[in-house]
Amino acid sequence: MIKYHRTSDNIIIAELTDDNFIISHAQDVLDIMGDIGTNGCNRIVFHEKNLHKDFFRLSTGLAGEILQKFSNYHFKLAIVGDFSQYHSKSMRDFIFESNKGNRIFFVENMDSALLKLK
């Protein structure tokens, strides 16, 4: 299920709210992008629980494959979760570098997600 938020600047931000939906393939993201794009939306919030555990194991390539779609199609993404549990240096570096950019953000709460995507 997708919930839409509208900022004070009239920007539409989608949020994946289905606790049972697990993104495990790039096609899952493309399907969501297609759905929200029809509503004039190019910003979305995923929750950590919606991403397959392989996403957080960079060696699987899933994170890179999924996040590349956001770059290719000019969408922005905020991922809400507790990322302190990931002790891999490569994952921590990946999160740090993503947060320095302007397309992909790893944040602690929904308020931060909406601010980053605004």
C-alpha positions in Angstrom: 0.0 0.0 0.0 1.2 3.5 -0.8 0.4 6.5 1.3 1.0 10.0 -0.2 2.3 13.0 1.7 2.1 16.5 0.3 4.6 19.0 1.6 4.0 22.7 2.2 5.8 23.3 -1.1 3.2 21.1 -2.8 5.7 18.3 -3.4 4.2 14.8 -3.4 6.1 12.1 -1.5 5.0 8.5 -1.6 5.5 6.1 1.3 5.5 2.3 1.1 3.4 1.4 4.1 2.7 -2.3 3.4 4.5 -4.2 6.2 4.3 -7.5 4.3 5.8 -6.2 1.0 9.5 -7.1 0.7 11.5 -5.5 -2.2 13.8 -8.3 -3.3 14.3 -7.4 -7.0 14.9 -4.3 -9.1 11.6 -5.0 -10.9 9.7 -4.5 -7.6 11.1 -0.9 -7.5 10.3 -0.3 -11.2 6.7 -1.4 -10.5 6.4 1.0 -7.6 8.0 3.9 -9.6 5.5 3.2 -12.4 2.6 3.3 -10.0 3.6 6.5 -8.2 4.8 8.2 -11.3 1.3 8.2 -12.7 0.4 10.4 -9.7 3.1 12.9 -10.6 5.4 11.7 -7.8 9.1 11.0 -8.1 10.0 10.7 -4.4 9.4 7.7 -2.2 10.1 6.5 1.3 10.9 2.8 2.0 11.2 1.4 5.4 14.1 -0.9 6.3 11.7 -3.7 6.9 10.5 -3.5 3.3 14.0 -4.3 1.9 15.2 -7.8 1.6 18.1 -8.6 3.9 20.4 -9.0 0.8 20.0 -5.3 0.2 22.2 -4.7 3.3 24.8 -7.2 2.1 26.6 -5.2 -0.6 28.3 -8.2 -2.0 25.0 -9.5 -3.3 24.7 -6.4 -5.6 21.0 -6.0 -4.8 21.4 -2.5 -3.3 23.4 -1.3 -6.3 20.9 -2.7 -8.7 17.9 -1.2 -6.9 19.5 2.2 -6.2 20.6 2.5 -9.8 17.0 2.7 -10.9 16.5 5.8 -8.8 19.4 7.5 -10.6 18.3 6.3 -14.1 14.7 7.5 -13.6 15.4 10.7 -11.6 13.6 9.5 -8.5 14.6 10.3 -4.9 14.5 7.8 -2.1 14.7 7.9 1.7 15.1 4.7 3.6 13.8 4.9 7.2 15.4 2.5 9.8 17.9 1.8 12.5 21.2 1.4 10.5 23.4 1.2 13.6 22.9 -2.6 13.5 25.0 -2.8 10.3 28.6 -3.2 11.4 30.1 -3.8 8.0 32.6 -1.0 7.1 31.5 -1.2 3.5 27.8 -0.8 4.4 28.5 2.0 6.8 30.6 3.8 4.1 27.8 3.2 1.6 25.3 4.8 3.9 27.6 7.8 4.6 28.3 8.4 1.0 24.6 8.1 0.0 23.7 10.7 2.6 26.2 13.1 1.2 24.4 13.1 -2.2 21.0 14.4 -3.2 19.1 11.3 -4.4 19.4 8.5 -1.8 19.1 9.0 2.0 19.3 6.7 5.0 17.4 8.3 7.9 16.1 7.4 11.3 12.5 8.6 11.1 9.7 9.7 8.8 10.1 13.4 9.6 13.8 13.2 8.5 12.7 11.4 5.4 10.2 14.0 4.4 12.7 16.8 5.0 15.4 15.2 2.9 12.9 14.5 0.0 11.4 18.0 0.1 
